[in-house]
Amino acid sequence: MIGIAVLGAGRIGRIHAANAAANRRCRLVAVADTVAAAAESLAGALGAEPATDPKAVIARTDVDALVIGTPTDTHVDLLLEAARRGKAVLCEKPVDLDIRKVDAAIAETSRLRARAMVAFNRRFDPSAAALRRAIDQGEIGEVRQVIITSRDPEPPPLSYVASSGGIFRDMTIHDFDMARWLLGEEPCEVFATAEALVDRAIGTAGDFDTLMIVMRTKSGRQCHINNCRQAIYGYDQRIEVFGARGMLLNDNLRPSTLRRYNGTETEGREPLLNFFLERYAEAYRLELDAFLAAVERGGPMPLSLEDGRRALRLADAALESAGSGRAVAV
Ligand SMILES: NC(=O)c1ccc[n+]([C@@H]2O[C@H](COP(=O)([O-])OP(=O)(O)OC[C@H]3O[C@@H](n4cnc5c(N)ncnc54)[C@H](O)[C@@H]3O)[C@@H](O)[C@H]2O)c1
């Protein structure tokens, strides 16, 4: 059985730790957080050992694999420490905000033949996986256009905005990964327009909260991504893939299929699942399981650090385009 430890006991660390504790392929050995109370409460609830030094946890002989769920600026340091000790890593997105650091981490991990996976959980969402399977099975023929809508219910606190690396690298990075995965070709040109329409303070902090992106691939396939940090009706996650022989559409999920008909409305439905922790709960579970299955069997990981680098490269290009008003070649 794989001994696993989770680094970071915040929003995402809590999800991964609970999934690890429930997964039969592994034993959750430890939870590390520099804030002792955070490590103690999460580890205590899941029957694992709490720790405040993540590197001491990486060094433990009963830890074979790590989930890195710490703030982005700590990922590469912890990833390389784990790689040097021969431990497998599931690293949260983005790998880093600086593509040069990601390049260096990829070079070092490949030199060490380390096994690392970037955590783009949406690929493991059952609806997204079904959509990709339908493309692979030729149901809509050649893909022509991919349209991705991703809107959050509420903007994050300004303190988060300041350290997030900006909306393109923090939020849209998931959509860049989905775009690459569904287009079946790498985007070669990116045009973006972005504003702070929800909260001017986000603009003052140098970031955006509302954006649209158009990308094209070398053969001319097109992709449109739209993001907003606030949607009054909840967490809006939709994907449309249009091809030569049809269209595939992933709609939002709701807690139930109930529909209401009365004197003022028809087709009245429950609100959307509130945010990413609820909407992608199953995706996070399946993501960890896919990582553990790859650790068990050896061979390639379902996603590589290179996937993380390519999504970051698109984010950097979109940021540049939003500033210059021109399309950017990738
Ligand atoms: N895949 C997703 O859907 C998703 C969702 C949310 C966050 N994330 C990513 O996960 C990472 C963490 O985000 P979050 O929202 O959970 O943040 P968070 O602030 O809620 O949690 C981070 C935790 O890490 C701890 N920490 C800080 N430095 C540490 C260190 N060196 N060693 C151990 N613990 C340390 C903090 O005390 C905190 O408890 C970010 O990179 C973020 O981009 C991914």
The ligand as an SDF file (V2000), in Angstrom:
LIG
                    3D

 44 48  0  0  0  0  0  0  0  0999 V2000
   -7.0800   22.3460   -8.5460 N   0  0  0  0  0  0  0  0  0  0  0  0
   -7.9240   23.1740   -7.9740 C   0  0  0  0  0  0  0  0  0  0  0  0
   -9.1140   23.1700   -8.2450 O   0  0  0  0  0  0  0  0  0  0  0  0
   -7.4130   24.1320   -6.9220 C   0  0  0  0  0  0  0  0  0  0  0  0
   -8.3340   24.7790   -6.0840 C   0  0  0  0  0  0  0  0  0  0  0  0
   -7.8430   25.6360   -5.1000 C   0  0  0  0  0  0  0  0  0  0  0  0
   -6.4820   25.8290   -4.9570 C   0  0  0  0  0  0  0  0  0  0  0  0
   -5.6180   25.2090   -5.8150 N   0  0  0  0  0  0  0  0  0  0  0  0
   -4.1570   25.4130   -5.6910 C   0  0  0  0  0  0  0  0  0  0  0  0
   -3.7510   24.8140   -4.4570 O   0  0  0  0  0  0  0  0  0  0  0  0
   -2.7550   25.5980   -3.8350 C   0  0  0  0  0  0  0  0  0  0  0  0
   -3.2390   25.9670   -2.4220 C   0  0  0  0  0  0  0  0  0  0  0  0
   -4.4130   26.7320   -2.5200 O   0  0  0  0  0  0  0  0  0  0  0  0
   -5.4740   26.8140   -1.3100 P   0  0  0  0  0  0  0  0  0  0  0  0
   -6.6200   27.5630   -1.8450 O   0  0  0  0  0  0  0  0  0  0  0  0
   -5.6890   25.4720   -0.6970 O   0  0  0  0  0  0  0  0  0  0  0  0
   -4.6460   27.7350   -0.2860 O   0  0  0  0  0  0  0  0  0  0  0  0
   -4.9020   27.8890    1.2760 P   0  0  0  0  0  0  0  0  0  0  0  0
   -4.2740   29.1990    1.6420 O   0  0  0  0  0  0  0  0  0  0  0  0
   -6.3210   27.6180    1.6310 O   0  0  0  0  0  0  0  0  0  0  0  0
   -4.0360   26.7060    1.9220 O   0  0  0  0  0  0  0  0  0  0  0  0
   -2.6330   26.6430    1.8640 C   0  0  0  0  0  0  0  0  0  0  0  0
   -2.1290   26.0170    3.1750 C   0  0  0  0  0  0  0  0  0  0  0  0
   -0.7290   25.7620    3.0360 O   0  0  0  0  0  0  0  0  0  0  0  0
   -0.0870   26.1240    4.2730 C   0  0  0  0  0  0  0  0  0  0  0  0
    1.3260   26.3830    3.9790 N   0  0  0  0  0  0  0  0  0  0  0  0
    1.9040   27.5320    3.5310 C   0  0  0  0  0  0  0  0  0  0  0  0
    3.2190   27.3140    3.2900 N   0  0  0  0  0  0  0  0  0  0  0  0
    3.4520   26.0080    3.5890 C   0  0  0  0  0  0  0  0  0  0  0  0
    4.6100   25.1880    3.5320 C   0  0  0  0  0  0  0  0  0  0  0  0
    5.7940   25.6470    3.0900 N   0  0  0  0  0  0  0  0  0  0  0  0
    4.5020   23.9010    3.9280 N   0  0  0  0  0  0  0  0  0  0  0  0
    3.3180   23.4040    4.3660 C   0  0  0  0  0  0  0  0  0  0  0  0
    2.1790   24.1340    4.4330 N   0  0  0  0  0  0  0  0  0  0  0  0
    2.2570   25.4110    4.0430 C   0  0  0  0  0  0  0  0  0  0  0  0
   -0.8830   27.3210    4.7760 C   0  0  0  0  0  0  0  0  0  0  0  0
   -0.7110   27.4840    6.1690 O   0  0  0  0  0  0  0  0  0  0  0  0
   -2.3010   26.9220    4.4020 C   0  0  0  0  0  0  0  0  0  0  0  0
   -2.9470   26.1870    5.4270 O   0  0  0  0  0  0  0  0  0  0  0  0
   -2.5060   26.7970   -4.7510 C   0  0  0  0  0  0  0  0  0  0  0  0
   -1.3980   26.5210   -5.5760 O   0  0  0  0  0  0  0  0  0  0  0  0
   -3.7740   26.8790   -5.5830 C   0  0  0  0  0  0  0  0  0  0  0  0
   -3.5490   27.4290   -6.8880 O   0  0  0  0  0  0  0  0  0  0  0  0
   -6.0660   24.3510   -6.7640 C   0  0  0  0  0  0  0  0  0  0  0  0
  1  2  1  0
  2  3  2  0
  2  4  1  0
  4  5  1  0
  4 44  2  0
  5  6  2  0
  6  7  1  0
  7  8  2  0
  8  9  1  0
  8 44  1  0
  9 10  1  0
  9 42  1  0
 10 11  1  0
 11 12  1  0
 11 40  1  0
 12 13  1  0
 13 14  1  0
 14 15  2  0
 14 16  1  0
 14 17  1  0
 17 18  1  0
 18 19  2  0
 18 20  1  0
 18 21  1  0
 21 22  1  0
 22 23  1  0
 23 24  1  0
 23 38  1  0
 24 25  1  0
 25 26  1  0
 25 36  1  0
 26 27  1  0
 26 35  1  0
 27 28  2  0
 28 29  1  0
 29 30  1  0
 29 35  2  0
 30 31  1  0
 30 32  2  0
 32 33  1  0
 33 34  2  0
 34 35  1  0
 36 37  1  0
 36 38  1  0
 38 39  1  0
 40 41  1  0
 40 42  1  0
 42 43  1  0
M  CHG  2   8   1  16  -1
M  END
$$$$
